[in-house]
Amino acid sequence: MHRRVLHFLQTDEEFRKGCEETALNFVGSKLPEGESITAGQLQVCFDYMAAELPFFVDTPSILDVPPSVAAYHVRMPLTDVLFARGGGLRATRNQAYAVVRPEAAQAPHHAPTGGNADERRAA
């Protein structure tokens, strides 16, 4: 799977663009104002993503489990590419992705009683 990620970084423009956007999203926000990400920094980001992406794409085959959900604290720009239909490097059908964040400390939360089931799940 790691070799596949590296292959698609070299051959799939849509995938590479998603990886670049992900790198810019994370590293670019930490650069001093007016500075751009360097080619070396971008390569380090690609190396990191190549090591991590197999778990976002096909954890079930890596860990020999049925379905799997990759949980992360933010939605990555690459998510749309990996979970879209079509060719290229895509998440397997039994791999899911969820954004998980701690709930802000507030007054006790009460489940909504109105609306349909989808609206209640989204609340």
C-alpha atoms as an extended CHARMM CRD file, in Angstrom:
* protein
*
       123  EXT
         1         1  MET       CA              0.0000000000        0.0000000000        0.0000000000  PROA      1               0.0000000000
         2         2  HSD       CA              2.8950000000        2.3630000000        0.7490000000  PROA      2               0.0000000000
         3         3  ARG       CA              4.2790000000        1.7650000000       -2.7490000000  PROA      3               0.0000000000
         4         4  ARG       CA              0.8260000000        2.4910000000       -4.2170000000  PROA      4               0.0000000000
         5         5  VAL       CA              0.6800000000        5.8300000000       -2.4000000000  PROA      5               0.0000000000
         6         6  LEU       CA              4.1330000000        6.7380000000       -3.7450000000  PROA      6               0.0000000000
         7         7  HSD       CA              3.0860000000        5.6410000000       -7.2390000000  PROA      7               0.0000000000
         8         8  PHE       CA             -0.0300000000        7.8090000000       -7.2010000000  PROA      8               0.0000000000
         9         9  LEU       CA              1.9330000000       10.7890000000       -5.8880000000  PROA      9               0.0000000000
        10        10  GLN       CA              3.9830000000       10.5400000000       -9.0780000000  PROA      10              0.0000000000
        11        11  THR       CA              1.2180000000        9.6640000000      -11.5580000000  PROA      11              0.0000000000
        12        12  ASP       CA             -2.1550000000       11.0300000000      -10.3670000000  PROA      12              0.0000000000
        13        13  GLU       CA             -2.4570000000       14.8050000000      -10.6180000000  PROA      13              0.0000000000
        14        14  GLU       CA             -5.6990000000       14.9390000000       -8.6030000000  PROA      14              0.0000000000
        15        15  PHE       CA             -4.1700000000       12.8720000000       -5.7780000000  PROA      15              0.0000000000
        16        16  ARG       CA             -0.9440000000       14.9140000000       -5.7680000000  PROA      16              0.0000000000
        17        17  LYS       CA             -2.9170000000       18.1600000000       -5.6850000000  PROA      17              0.0000000000
        18        18  GLY       CA             -4.9210000000       16.8600000000       -2.7050000000  PROA      18              0.0000000000
        19        19  CYS       CA             -1.6560000000       15.9670000000       -0.9440000000  PROA      19              0.0000000000
        20        20  GLU       CA             -0.2390000000       19.4180000000       -1.6860000000  PROA      20              0.0000000000
        21        21  GLU       CA             -3.3860000000       21.0890000000       -0.3320000000  PROA      21              0.0000000000
        22        22  THR       CA             -3.1680000000       18.9470000000        2.7950000000  PROA      22              0.0000000000
        23        23  ALA       CA              0.4910000000       19.9040000000        3.2850000000  PROA      23              0.0000000000
        24        24  LEU       CA             -0.2550000000       23.5870000000        2.7730000000  PROA      24              0.0000000000
        25        25  ASN       CA             -3.1740000000       23.3550000000        5.1750000000  PROA      25              0.0000000000
        26        26  PHE       CA             -1.0230000000       21.9610000000        7.9840000000  PROA      26              0.0000000000
        27        27  VAL       CA              2.4680000000       23.3290000000        7.3620000000  PROA      27              0.0000000000
        28        28  GLY       CA              1.5730000000       26.5270000000        5.5620000000  PROA      28              0.0000000000
        29        29  SER       CA             -0.3890000000       27.7980000000        8.5500000000  PROA      29              0.0000000000
        30        30  LYS       CA              2.7180000000       27.4290000000       10.7440000000  PROA      30              0.0000000000
        31        31  LEU       CA              5.1340000000       29.3170000000        8.4930000000  PROA      31              0.0000000000
        32        32  PRO       CA              6.1060000000       32.9070000000        9.2700000000  PROA      32              0.0000000000
        33        33  GLU       CA              3.9970000000       35.4600000000        7.4260000000  PROA      33              0.0000000000
        34        34  GLY       CA              5.1190000000       35.9430000000        3.8520000000  PROA      34              0.0000000000
        35        35  GLU       CA              7.0190000000       32.6380000000        3.6500000000  PROA      35              0.0000000000
        36        36  SER       CA              6.0040000000       29.7830000000        1.3660000000  PROA      36              0.0000000000
        37        37  ILE       CA              6.4840000000       26.0860000000        1.8690000000  PROA      37              0.0000000000
        38        38  THR       CA              9.7810000000       24.9170000000        0.3800000000  PROA      38              0.0000000000
        39        39  ALA       CA             10.2510000000       21.9330000000       -1.9010000000  PROA      39              0.0000000000
        40        40  GLY       CA             12.0830000000       20.1590000000        0.9390000000  PROA      40              0.0000000000
        41        41  GLN       CA              9.2450000000       20.7790000000        3.3920000000  PROA      41              0.0000000000
        42        42  LEU       CA              6.7230000000       19.5860000000        0.8250000000  PROA      42              0.0000000000
        43        43  GLN       CA              8.7210000000       16.3900000000        0.3040000000  PROA      43              0.0000000000
        44        44  VAL       CA              8.8060000000       15.7450000000        4.0570000000  PROA      44              0.0000000000
        45        45  CYS       CA              5.0160000000       16.1700000000        4.0960000000  PROA      45              0.0000000000
        46        46  PHE       CA              4.6680000000       13.7190000000        1.1960000000  PROA      46              0.0000000000
        47        47  ASP       CA              6.8890000000       11.2090000000        3.0080000000  PROA      47              0.0000000000
        48        48  TYR       CA              4.7510000000       11.5270000000        6.1270000000  PROA      48              0.0000000000
        49        49  MET       CA              1.5190000000       11.1540000000        4.1630000000  PROA      49              0.0000000000
        50        50  ALA       CA              2.8790000000        8.1350000000        2.2970000000  PROA      50              0.0000000000
        51        51  ALA       CA              3.4880000000        6.4700000000        5.6700000000  PROA      51              0.0000000000
        52        52  GLU       CA              0.0810000000        7.4060000000        7.1210000000  PROA      52              0.0000000000
        53        53  LEU       CA             -2.2790000000        7.1810000000        4.1490000000  PROA      53              0.0000000000
        54        54  PRO       CA             -2.4160000000        3.3880000000        3.9330000000  PROA      54              0.0000000000
        55        55  PHE       CA             -4.3940000000        3.4870000000        7.1950000000  PROA      55              0.0000000000
        56        56  PHE       CA             -6.8500000000        6.0180000000        5.7410000000  PROA      56              0.0000000000
        57        57  VAL       CA             -7.2350000000        3.9490000000        2.5810000000  PROA      57              0.0000000000
        58        58  ASP       CA             -7.3020000000        0.3030000000        3.6710000000  PROA      58              0.0000000000
        59        59  THR       CA             -6.8740000000       -0.4340000000        7.3720000000  PROA      59              0.0000000000
        60        60  PRO       CA             -9.0100000000       -3.5980000000        7.0370000000  PROA      60              0.0000000000
        61        61  SER       CA             -6.4350000000       -5.3560000000        4.8700000000  PROA      61              0.0000000000
        62        62  ILE       CA             -3.4750000000       -4.0230000000        6.8830000000  PROA      62              0.0000000000
        63        63  LEU       CA             -4.8640000000       -5.2060000000       10.2350000000  PROA      63              0.0000000000
        64        64  ASP       CA             -7.0000000000       -8.0640000000        8.9180000000  PROA      64              0.0000000000
        65        65  VAL       CA            -10.2250000000       -6.6550000000       10.3240000000  PROA      65              0.0000000000
        66        66  PRO       CA            -13.6900000000       -6.2450000000        8.7770000000  PROA      66              0.0000000000
        67        67  PRO       CA            -14.6210000000       -2.5570000000        8.4220000000  PROA      67              0.0000000000
        68        68  SER       CA            -12.5680000000        0.2480000000        9.8960000000  PROA      68              0.0000000000
        69        69  VAL       CA            -13.0510000000        3.9280000000       10.6420000000  PROA      69              0.0000000000
        70        70  ALA       CA            -10.0780000000        6.2900000000       10.5520000000  PROA      70              0.0000000000
        71        71  ALA       CA            -10.6830000000        9.0490000000       13.1040000000  PROA      71              0.0000000000
        72        72  TYR       CA             -8.9010000000       12.3680000000       12.8490000000  PROA      72              0.0000000000
        73        73  HSD       CA             -9.3470000000       15.7630000000       14.4850000000  PROA      73              0.0000000000
        74        74  VAL       CA             -9.8750000000       17.7180000000       11.2320000000  PROA      74              0.0000000000
        75        75  ARG       CA            -11.1740000000       17.0830000000        7.7610000000  PROA      75              0.0000000000
        76        76  MET       CA             -8.2350000000       16.8210000000        5.4040000000  PROA      76              0.0000000000
        77        77  PRO       CA             -8.3730000000       18.3560000000        1.9150000000  PROA      77              0.0000000000
        78        78  LEU       CA             -7.3800000000       14.9190000000        0.6080000000  PROA      78              0.0000000000
        79        79  THR       CA            -10.5090000000       13.2920000000        2.0900000000  PROA      79              0.0000000000
        80        80  ASP       CA            -12.6580000000       14.1910000000       -0.9200000000  PROA      80              0.0000000000
        81        81  VAL       CA            -10.1880000000       12.4970000000       -3.2530000000  PROA      81              0.0000000000
        82        82  LEU       CA             -9.7620000000        9.3370000000       -1.1690000000  PROA      82              0.0000000000
        83        83  PHE       CA            -13.4780000000        8.7880000000       -0.5720000000  PROA      83              0.0000000000
        84        84  ALA       CA            -14.7660000000        9.8280000000       -4.0160000000  PROA      84              0.0000000000
        85        85  ARG       CA            -15.9070000000        7.4330000000       -6.6700000000  PROA      85              0.0000000000
        86        86  GLY       CA            -13.7070000000        6.8960000000       -9.6580000000  PROA      86              0.0000000000
        87        87  GLY       CA            -10.2370000000        5.7210000000      -10.4830000000  PROA      87              0.0000000000
        88        88  GLY       CA             -6.9540000000        6.3220000000       -8.7880000000  PROA      88              0.0000000000
        89        89  LEU       CA             -6.0810000000        5.7060000000       -5.1610000000  PROA      89              0.0000000000
        90        90  ARG       CA             -9.3630000000        5.4010000000       -3.2880000000  PROA      90              0.0000000000
        91        91  ALA       CA            -10.4000000000        4.1300000000        0.1190000000  PROA      91              0.0000000000
        92        92  THR       CA            -11.7290000000        0.5850000000        0.0970000000  PROA      92              0.0000000000
        93        93  ARG       CA            -15.4790000000        0.1750000000        0.4870000000  PROA      93              0.0000000000
        94        94  ASN       CA            -15.0850000000       -1.0740000000        4.0600000000  PROA      94              0.0000000000
        95        95  GLN       CA            -12.9270000000        1.8860000000        5.1480000000  PROA      95              0.0000000000
        96        96  ALA       CA            -14.6080000000        4.9850000000        6.5940000000  PROA      96              0.0000000000
        97        97  TYR       CA            -13.3830000000        8.3530000000        7.8640000000  PROA      97              0.0000000000
        98        98  ALA       CA            -14.7110000000       10.4290000000       10.7530000000  PROA      98              0.0000000000
        99        99  VAL       CA            -13.7830000000       13.8110000000       12.1520000000  PROA      99              0.0000000000
       100       100  VAL       CA            -13.7100000000       13.5550000000       15.9380000000  PROA      100             0.0000000000
       101       101  ARG       CA            -13.3370000000       16.5590000000       18.2220000000  PROA      101             0.0000000000
       102       102  PRO       CA            -13.9290000000       17.0310000000       21.9190000000  PROA      102             0.0000000000
       103       103  GLU       CA            -17.1890000000       18.7400000000       22.7170000000  PROA      103             0.0000000000
       104       104  ALA       CA            -16.8060000000       22.2110000000       24.1740000000  PROA      104             0.0000000000
       105       105  ALA       CA            -17.5870000000       22.4670000000       27.8750000000  PROA      105             0.0000000000
       106       106  GLN       CA            -21.1300000000       23.8090000000       28.1080000000  PROA      106             0.0000000000
       107       107  ALA       CA            -24.3360000000       23.2450000000       29.9290000000  PROA      107             0.0000000000
       108       108  PRO       CA            -25.5170000000       19.6220000000       29.7830000000  PROA      108             0.0000000000
       109       109  HSD       CA            -26.5120000000       18.6310000000       26.2600000000  PROA      109             0.0000000000
       110       110  HSD       CA            -29.9860000000       17.3060000000       25.7100000000  PROA      110             0.0000000000
       111       111  ALA       CA            -30.7620000000       15.2440000000       22.6550000000  PROA      111             0.0000000000
       112       112  PRO       CA            -33.1510000000       16.9830000000       20.2610000000  PROA      112             0.0000000000
       113       113  THR       CA            -36.6330000000       15.5870000000       20.2900000000  PROA      113             0.0000000000
       114       114  GLY       CA            -37.9930000000       17.0900000000       17.0760000000  PROA      114             0.0000000000
       115       115  GLY       CA            -37.0410000000       16.4660000000       13.4810000000  PROA      115             0.0000000000
       116       116  ASN       CA            -36.3610000000       13.2430000000       11.6650000000  PROA      116             0.0000000000
       117       117  ALA       CA            -33.7380000000       10.6540000000       12.5940000000  PROA      117             0.0000000000
       118       118  ASP       CA            -31.0920000000       12.1670000000       10.2760000000  PROA      118             0.0000000000
       119       119  GLU       CA            -31.5450000000       15.6080000000       11.8090000000  PROA      119             0.0000000000
       120       120  ARG       CA            -31.2240000000       14.1660000000       15.3210000000  PROA      120             0.0000000000
       121       121  ARG       CA            -28.0290000000       12.2680000000       14.3680000000  PROA      121             0.0000000000
       122       122  ALA       CA            -26.5190000000       15.4450000000       12.9270000000  PROA      122             0.0000000000
       123       123  ALA       CA            -27.2320000000       17.4410000000       16.1090000000  PROA      123             0.0000000000
